[in-house]
Amino acid sequence: MKRVIFILLIAVGCSPSATKTAKQKELNPKPSWLELKPQGSLYFVGIGHSSKAEANDYLQKAKKSALEDLVSEIKVTVSGTSILSKLDANKSFQESYEKIIQTKATDDIQEFEQVDSWQDDRNYWVYYRLSKQRYKEIKDELKRNAVSKALDFFTKAKQAERAGDLVQGLNFYFQGFVAIEKYLAEPIQLDFEGNTILLTNEIITNIQLLLDKIQIKVNPAELLVNRRIAESEINAVAKAFSKEKLVSGLPLSARFEKGAGVVYPTYSTNLKGEAKILVTKISAKDVEQTVKVSINLLSFLGSDSSAVASLLVKQLNVPSANLILKVVRPLIYISSLEKTFGVEKSNQQLTNRIKNFMTNAGFEITPEKQKAQFLMDITADAEKGAVSGSIYITYVTAIIKVVLARDNKEIYSTTLDRIKGFSLDYDRSSQEAYNKSLEILEKDKMPLLLNSILQ
């Protein structure tokens, strides 16, 4: 018996598939760089992998993987005299900056070379390397060009500032920042007008100094408005000035800081240094809401806006002003008649549910029709349907209309058409039909009702 088992084991070991695998390994051995990643002082090394089963573009995926691995060896070294060490004490800016630069680094890698590749039936690997010396040479050249460009913008910014053009000065300073944003970790020291300066530090410092010279005011600072805004209600103007001198062409932005609604987001001050703030909708129920108007620094970046520049903007002290909206609860008068089989119901189910919804949405129900801004009319009735065995069928039809009181203009109308209920008698089936009507009202009709009123 033992002899038979031994013979079987030998037969299995010598099977065609096992022999084929062994031959493949012999003809296509794994390279040493897959067993142990090469190390050295001359090259950055990246090993990339992709599965052939996952996608048709496995070659590109492996290349991307190798470049990311290569870039991971290139560390960002932050100098103690660079702007990164001065922008924030808790290092949050620096950490965010390093992540951004590391993510974008693969886009800037040049003149890397493919050393080798290896694959089996299911996987593909590629081996890239980049000369550390050549990388330094390319980086130094790119940095020289970036510094030259940034210095040119810095010079133009200084000239504009001396001419009193603060907006153009900010524009040039930001363009200078974008030119050298990849080199914030390094101190860029140079001579400018007889003084030795750290260029990046000077650019950011001068941006803040210019911003400190500008003031934003909103007039009036407070407005009494209705939830349903009319154009005439929002008559607020933002004004920009510097030492009583108006600042024209200044980009501004507006957003709800407290509450919620729709406000036109971007502006530019006119020759009088003014911009009218446009609020077209108030959707929050707060009785006091705030729209914040600020200098829109990202507009200075235009299409060159980057994650690093956006990060810088958050560190700056930006002039702003608030527009306080004192929101008045709109008055709504509701008339209703709900019936069952032509007889008025004692429990006005639909009406009570709508009143509760409107109150929670920031409206006030008034019993005085002449004081209301909105007039709502609700009518509903249940009619008997067929009897099928012991099942009695009832249908509810309801009509809801809302008009503007000032001109009797209809702004909303809907119908719940023959909502079916059934039970063991007509009374209970009519109640079932009303209950289903309430479900449809809450799910489909009420949100549209509110949106129509607030438009």
ZIQUI-V635725 format. One record per helix or strand of 2 or more residues. SS is the DSSP state (hx for helix, st for strand). FROM is the first residue (numbers start at 1). TO is the last residue. Records with the same first field share a line. If there is no record, write none. Layout:
BEGIN
SS=FROM-TO, FROM-TO
END
This chain:
BEGIN
hx=2-13, 16-27, 32-35, 58-71, 84-87, 92-108, 132-162, 166-179, 181-183, 199-212, 231-233, 297-300, 302-304, 307-315, 349-360, 369-371, 426-454
st=43-51, 113-119, 123-131, 189-192, 195-198, 215-219, 222-226, 237-242, 245-246, 251-258, 261-263, 266-268, 274-276, 279-282, 288-295, 320-328, 331-340, 343-344, 364-365, 374-388, 391-404, 409-423
END
